[in-house]
Amino acid sequence: MRIRIVDAFTDRPFAGNPAGVLLLDAFPDDAWLQNVAAEVNHAETAFAHPLPEGGAADWALRWFTPATEVDMCGHGTLAAAHVLHSTGTARGPVRFATRSGVLVATPHEDGSLTLDFPTAPLTEEPAPAGLADVLGAVPLSAHDTGPSVGDLLVELPDEKTVRALSPDLKALADHFERGIIATARAEDPARGHDFVSRCFFPRVGIDEDPVTGSAHTALAPFWAPRLGRTDLTGLQASPRTGLVRVALRGERTLLTGSAVTVIEGDLTA
């Protein structure tokens, strides 16, 4: 069967967030899916198979990190939709049945895709004890992102602080059950982004996620009222970097980005 590596939320190879993508006839057992994801060893591997016509969705979609299955993945969804459209397997909007409900990917003439995801509900809460020591920076605020994302969003003083983060990943994995989304206002919006972020998820086998679509369903409602606009662009300032255009639409957040297939081959196992 064909396996592809797709760089998502970028328009050039070797940037954005790489994801494995396999289009299947049906889902094999979970152990096989997890083994493939561990072998691919990227932040996520997306597995999809077609569903019968006439239903609420066109394809079933699941995502696995090298260590576990996850409930929501933006870049894996973008990568799967990119493969479906770039191979001519699908045309027009694609509806994916997932653990987070039906997610729709809509293609555009420039090759980009827009994902329709649920907006994460934010609840401000005190920063956990010891978090500043683990991150190496003192948060201005901390927010629970609800069950759909399940991470802690922390605002830091400025873009420079976010870019300079070098957290204690072992301590983060040992003492905090959730991942961390660190964010700050852009230093210079004229550079093409309104806010920056970095994401750390060592408990699920991802020390730093290069570009995290699901995190932007929390970043959009966080930054929209602070910046006075509902359409924004986020730069994830990981070493690979990537851009996510977000549009806050109440209970839904639209995530727009491009993707590039960089490797295609045969899986023989």
N, C-alpha and C positions, 0 to 999 in steps of 0.2 A: 504494500500500500504506500501511497505517496505521503511524505512528510515534508513540511515546509517550515522554515524559520523566517518570521516576518518581523521587521522593525516597525513598531507602532508609535504614533504621535511624532512622526518625523517624515520629511520628504527626501531623506538621503540615507544611504546605507550606513551602518555602524554608529547610528545615533538612536535616540528614542529608546523604547523598551522592547527587547526581543521576546517573541513568544513562539513556541512550537504550535503548529496547527495540523490536525489530522481530520480529514473528512471520512467518516465511517458509514457502513450500512446499518449498524446498530452498536450500542455500547457493549463491549466485552465486560468481563468482571472487573470490579474496582481495583483488585490487586494489579492487573495488567495495566490499567490506566495509570496507576501510581508509579509502577515500574518505568513506564515510558517517560513520564514527567521527570522522574529522577534521572533517567538517562539523558534526556534533553538538557536538564539542569539549568534552565532559565527560570525567571521569576514565575512564569505560568506556562502551561501547555493547555491549549484549547482543543477539545474533542467535540465534534458535531456530527449529527446524522439527520437525514431528511425525515420529516413527519408526513403522514397522509394528508392529502389535499382536503381543504374544507374545514380544517380545524382553526384554533385560535393562534397557532404558530406554524412556521414553515420548517424550522430546524430545532432539534434539541441540542443544547449546548452545556458543556460542563468545563470547569477549569481546575487544574491541579498545579500546586507548587511542587518543588522537589520533595516536600514532606507531607502535604495534606491537600484535600479538596477545599476550595473556598466558595463562599456564597455569592460573591460578586467580583467581577474583574473587567475593568474598562479596556485595558490594552489588549487582553485576550479576545474580547468581543470585537474590537476594531480589527484585529489581525484575522479572525475568522471571516468577518464580513469582507475584508479585502481579498482574501483567497477566493471566496465565492464569486465575487464580481470580476476579479482579474482573470479567472479561469473560464468565465462565461457560464458558470454553474447556476448563478442567480442573476436576475435583473430587477432593478427597482428596489424598494424597501424590503428588507428581510426581517421577519419576526422570529426571535429566538425564545424558546421555552427554557427557562433557567430556574435555579433555586431562588432567584430574586424576582420571579414573575416573568412576564413577556417583555423582552427588551427589543426595540426596533432599531435597525441600522439603515440609514437612508443615504444613498450615494449622490454625489454631485458631479457636475461636468468636469470640474478640475481634478477629479480623482479622490478628493477628500470624502469622508463619511461622517455623518452625524448620528450619535447614539442617544437614544431617549432612555434615561435612567431615573429611578426614584431619587428625589432630593433627600439628603440625610437630615434628620431633625437634630438641631444643636441644643445642648443644655450646658450652660456654664457651670463649672464646678471648681473647687480648689485644686491646684496642682498637687499631685501625690507627693508625699514626703520622699525626699531623695531624688526627685526627677531632675532638679537643676544640676546636681552632682553628676548624674548619669549622662545628661546631655552636654554638660559643659557650658550651659547658658541658663539664665534665669527667665522663665516665661513671664510675659505680661498678663496672659490669661490662659485658661485651659477649658476645653469644651468636649463633652461627651458627644459622639457622633451617631449614637443610636445603633440599633441592631443591624441595620442594612450595611453599615460600614464597619462598626465595631472597634474603632480606633480612637485614640485621644488626640485631638487637634490642639496644638499649643502655638500661641502667637509669640514671636520673638521681637526684640526691639527694632531690627532693621535687616535689610537684605544681606549686608556683610556678615552679620551673625549667623544667618541661615547657611550661607555658603561655607563658612568656616567650621561648621559643626563636625566634631569627631567623637561621637558618643561611645560610651563603654557598652558595646553590644552584648557582651556576656552578662553584665549586670542588668541590662535592659531585658534580656531573655529570661534571666533568673528571677527577677523581682517585679516585673510588670507583665500582666497577662495580655496586654493589648499592644498593638503597634502604635507608633508615634508619627503624627503628621505635623511637621514644624513649618511655620509659614511667617512671612513678613510682607509688608508693603514694598512694591518695587522702588528702588532707589531713583530710577529715571524712566518713567513710563514712555518716554520718546524712543526707548530701545525696543519697544514692541510688546511689552508685557506689563500687566498691572500689579501682579503679586508674584512672589516666588514661594517654592515649597521644597522640602525634602522629606522622604518617607522611609521609616526604618521598621522592619517586621521580622526580627531574628527568631521569634517563637514559631514562625511558620516556614522557616528555612530561607528567608530573604533578608540578608543583612541590610542592604539599602536597595529599594526598588527604583529603577531608573526613571520611570514615568508612570504615575498611578492614576488611571482614569477614575476609579471609584472614589479616591480621596477628593477629587474635584467636585463630587456631589455634595461634599461638606464644605469645601473651600468656596464654592459659589455662594451659598447662603451666608457664609461668614463675611466675605468681602463685599458683596453687593450693597448692603446698607452702609458700610463704612466708606465705600467709594462713590456711592450715589448712582450706580449704574447696574443693570441686570445682565449686560453683555460684556464679558471681560476675557482677558487672555492670561493664563497662568504659565509661568516658566518653572518647570521642575529642574532645580539646579544640581542634579546629580552629575557625575563625571560625563555621562553620555548626553545629558540634557534632552529636553523635549518640550513642545508647546501644546497646550490644550486650550482651545477656545470654548468658553462656557457661556451658556445662556440660561439664567434662572427663570423658570416658568412655574412658579408656585410649587406644587408637589412634585414636579418633574424638573430635571436639569438636563439640558442638551450639551453633549460633549462632542466637539468637532475636531478632527485631526486627519492626518494623512498616514499612509503606511507603505512600506517597500518590502517586497520579498527578496531575501538575500541568499537563501539556500533552499534547494529543492532536491529531494532524493527518495530512495526507497527504504522503508522500514522492513526489515526481513525477519524480525523476531515474532 
